[in-house]
Amino acid sequence: MILISVGWLAVVFFTVGMCRAGAHSDESQDLALREWIAAAPAPENDASAIPEEQPALYPEVRAYREAG
């Protein structure tokens, strides 16, 4: 009887420990993500955020783009 109780307590403490470790890991990942976002340059200053203009396939479209 005592052995079974000790076994169940071990399972409960192991489960609680795993839950705490998972919560700590989630908090660490959230913090790392917040720091990574804060360190990232603003999208309007990023040259890769500006799409390159593709050449027009049709002469009418090209003339329209050149006219402004």
C-alpha positions in Angstrom: 0.0 0.0 0.0 2.8 2.4 0.9 4.7 1.5 -2.3 1.7 2.3 -4.5 1.2 5.7 -2.7 4.8 6.6 -3.2 4.6 5.6 -6.8 1.6 7.8 -7.4 3.3 10.7 -5.6 6.3 10.3 -7.8 4.1 10.4 -10.9 2.3 13.5 -9.6 5.5 15.3 -8.8 7.0 14.4 -12.2 3.9 15.7 -14.0 4.0 18.9 -12.1 7.7 19.3 -12.8 7.1 18.8 -16.5 4.3 21.3 -16.5 6.5 23.9 -14.8 9.3 23.2 -17.2 7.0 23.7 -20.1 5.6 26.9 -18.8 9.2 28.2 -18.2 10.1 27.3 -21.7 7.1 29.1 -23.1 8.0 32.3 -21.2 11.5 32.1 -22.4 10.4 31.8 -26.0 8.0 34.7 -25.6 10.7 36.9 -24.2 13.1 35.9 -27.0 10.5 36.6 -29.6 9.8 40.0 -28.1 13.5 40.9 -28.1 13.9 39.7 -31.7 10.9 41.8 -32.8 12.2 44.9 -30.9 15.7 44.5 -32.5 14.3 44.1 -36.0 14.5 47.2 -38.3 11.2 48.9 -39.2 9.7 47.6 -42.4 9.6 51.0 -44.0 13.3 51.4 -43.6 14.0 47.9 -44.9 15.1 47.9 -48.6 13.9 44.3 -49.0 10.4 45.3 -48.0 10.0 47.5 -51.1 8.7 45.3 -54.0 10.6 45.5 -57.2 8.6 46.8 -60.1 8.1 44.1 -62.7 8.4 45.0 -66.4 5.1 45.4 -68.2 4.1 42.6 -70.5 2.0 44.7 -72.8 2.9 48.0 -74.6 -0.3 49.6 -73.4 0.6 48.9 -69.8 4.1 50.1 -70.3 2.8 53.4 -71.8 0.4 53.8 -68.9 3.1 53.3 -66.3 5.4 55.7 -68.1 2.7 58.4 -68.2 2.4 58.2 -64.5 
